[in-house]
Amino acid sequence: QHFISAHYCSTMASYTYEATAEEISKIQSLHAAMDEPPGTVDIDPKANVSLLLNVLKDNNEENRQTASECLFELLNQYVDSFDDQELCTLFAALLESLDDTAEIAKGILVMFDIFTDIAHPEATWLLQYGEKLVQKCVSMTEPGLNSELSLRMSFYEILSKFIEQLPDIKRSFIVQVGQTLLSRGLALLQTCKASAEFDYGVCIGCHAVIKRLGDEAPEQLYRSVAELCMTILALPQPNDACVGETIMCISTILNLVSRPGTPYIARLAPIIVSMISQNVAVIESIATITDFGMYYGHVLLPHADSLFQSLVQYSSNTKEMGVKERSHLTNAMGDLALGLNQNFAKYIPQAMNIIARTCDESRKYNLRDLDEEQYVEREETVDLRDAVLSAYTGIVQSLEDKKPLEPYIDQMLRVLMLFLRDQPTERVFETSVGLVGDIIASCGPRTINILTSSQRKLLLEMAPLLDQVMQMGGDPAMMQIVQYTQTHLQSL
């Protein structure tokens, strides 16, 4: 609270300027000119900045709004025209003009977004005013100050971006911001009766703090953020937006914490599994549970039965699943396999069921029949095929004992041959060919006895294709993969 109040006095802009009729006419003309296609109107960006900054302090909100829109277009189109010191002056003036008037604040925050795109550690404006902007964003998101959700989220988004941009000398300040947001989150939880009531911007800010500090963050900060997240996820009536941001924060912690014995890690797994079973923020939940599989397989194992039951149920819901959701789910099969190792054998039937559904979706389009106008369909088909190959690769590589895979070799080989025949991208080709070699190698000398005559025929059909690729030459890495698979095909 002291951190907030110490800077709150400077959060409100002072509107003491009164633009003349001539100035108003000038910015209206500039506003109209900015709507024209670039290059059709001669505009000197520097000549107009002083006027626009003055009008941002005008006591008329409509004039401020027009000035804000003009400044955004000037920055967006001509940011390279300003040197570092000019940008510093502009940044300071925008910071002074930032208040809680919704439309004006949103316009100025979008301009700060442009600054993040050109940020570098030596930027004068970042060194002098970056910390002050973060302080102002923290103050402007104080509960009760801004009732409009979209405006609060805009403040939190800019706060997060600038935390990630601040130079190393600001680390103690970043920790202080994290502690302030944690205190705010705990205070909010005292009055929240449902997930939708919680100001999830707190999670956006905490997430940025954790990412920025990395594994150098104090252990207590990790623990406190994780505890806050678990309490949020326990709120009744889980809300997609709130749960999604909370889970992404947890995912970052899982990727950074190097102490797997930490007690809160074990407590997180069943919470995330329950989100999937409730069909809440499923993409984020699947991504996070995949991190568990990769880094803490032993922690996830007691909850694996419930997890795979929920994943199969989710996979069967074809009406609600888009390409992005199905791709995430399928990729997760390979990552979970690598995390659970031989323990994954029990879940191969469920995993292959999920992958088979994705294969069916990927067959909706034949790549050779899709032209440039069907770019989206082509990209989606390729994404699904990449996901299938990633899942197969993880499963094949994870199991020391390949016997549980034998019933699915036919399914895998047929899918791989389908992908290879249908104008594959370079990545799909490389992965498919490499997987064929992996499958043969993984089954060892028994391969010839395991394969049916139709499977052997499929593999023999691949041999001339690989010979042709070797003759044509190309990327050394691809040639190595082709040669690897050729060697194993010859062994049959």
Protein Blocks (a to p, Z undefined) as FASTA:
>chain_A
ZZmmmmmmmmpccdfbccdfklmmmmmmmmmmmmpcehjaccdfklmmmmmmmmmmpcbf
klmmmmmmmmmmmmmmmmmmpcfklmmmmmmmmmmmpccbfklmmmmmmmmmmmmmmgcf
klmklmmmmmmmmmmmmmmmgghkamclklmmmmmmmmmmmmmmpcfklmmmmmmmmmmm
mmmmmmmmmmpcbfklpcfklmmmmmmmmmmnmmmbcfklmmmmmmmmmmmmmpghiafk
lmmmmmmmmmmmmmmmccfkbmklmmmmmmmmmmmmnopakllmmmmmmmmmmmmmmlmm
mmmmmmmmmmmmmmmmmmlpcfklmmmmmmmmmmmmmmnmmmlmmmmmmmmmmmmmmmmm
mmmpcfklpcfklmmmmmmmmmmmmmmmmmmmmmmmmpmblmlmmmmmmmmmmmmmmmmm
nopafklmmmmmmmmmmmmmmnmmmlmmmpcfklmmmmmmmmmmmmmmmmnopafklmmm
mmmmmmmmmmZZ
